Amino acid sequence: MAQALPPYCPRCGTETNPRQRFCANCGLPIILSNSEQQRFPSQPQQPSSPGFQGQYPAQSSAPRSTQNEDLLMGSAPPLSSSSQRRRVGPIGVVLLVMAVLLILGVAGYFVLPLLGIGKATQAAITTSDLQTTVNYAGMDITLVNAQQAANFIDDPQTHSDGMLRLHVQATNKNKKAAVLIYPTIAHLLLPGGNELAPVYASDYTAVAPGETRSNTVDFVVPAATKVNQLTLLLGSAAEARLNIPLQPHADMGKYAAKTSDVNKKTSYLSLDYLVTQVTTQMSLDGQQAPKGMRYLSVNLKIGNPLMQPVIAGSPFDYLRVKSGDTSIAPVQATIPLNFASQVKDQAGSAVFLIPQDVTTVTLVLGSKNTDGFDPGTVNIAL
């Protein structure tokens, strides 16, 4: 059976309308259950005071707060189910927890570092001055210094139990730009013979011709290891590596380009060949020599005493250097193919790859084919 709305508030007698849910005067819920309607008649009772002549019954003499307390204590009818607060469902609980966690996470990220909580601190750094320069692949590489610390907080790959950082400067002496890939070309040799690749390098930008660029290269090295016990191996496993002791002003003379005067003559195809100079070096045109090898450059001056031109052909066919029983063809040559009549001191050069431990070679000019000319030879000390 539908609930009937009392025309007057059962408590204070204030007139109601069908859309009201609470009394406009005392706040009493006025949509009541059948049992509550029986407690309160649809018409207000007349006051016992004979002097009251108004249309509505007199309000209770108790203060409003007392009436509200009666309502809260249960003497008044209970609130209807539609007025009660809705319970939060499982999805709402999950969303609430996620919101709380998000707020706590954001607060922890920004607030805790300000309080010094959870923020890594830089350990003490010890610096060893090196100032050692060596040429690698046509670039002057200077080890400025080495630093040791338990960690480097600006290194995204840092460890906390020992790091070593090399400050490196590279000056490009070549005619084209070059990129130094340190994880490939730089390794640390430990006292026990183990090699360590770097875990981080700060810059992989190409170095333009004539440009100098600085970089830092980090290795994970036990904190107890002394810097002067370490050696930097510069060069890939397939290249002629340079062993650089991490000591102040280390002597790198054995890797420097070396030029020697020869000034020895020989003859071939009726042409006069003068070997003026030879140069040995570990790199050529930005290319590091292969493992165990180095480059030998031979400079010549060639003259034709004949009254007619001479066609000598390609130097790759008739020019060799011999080391023991090994005959080595040139990898580069700028010697002319033909020579005009009575020309003098025409310059030319040839480059050979020879073993690093070779100390003497013989330059041989002579074709493998029988051409009727005796070969010319020049012995060269390196």
Summary of the structure (lengths in Angstrom):
residues: 382
radius of gyration: 48.9
end to end distance: 120.3
largest distance: 159.9
contacts: 1019
relative contact order: 0.08
helix: 15%
strand: 36%
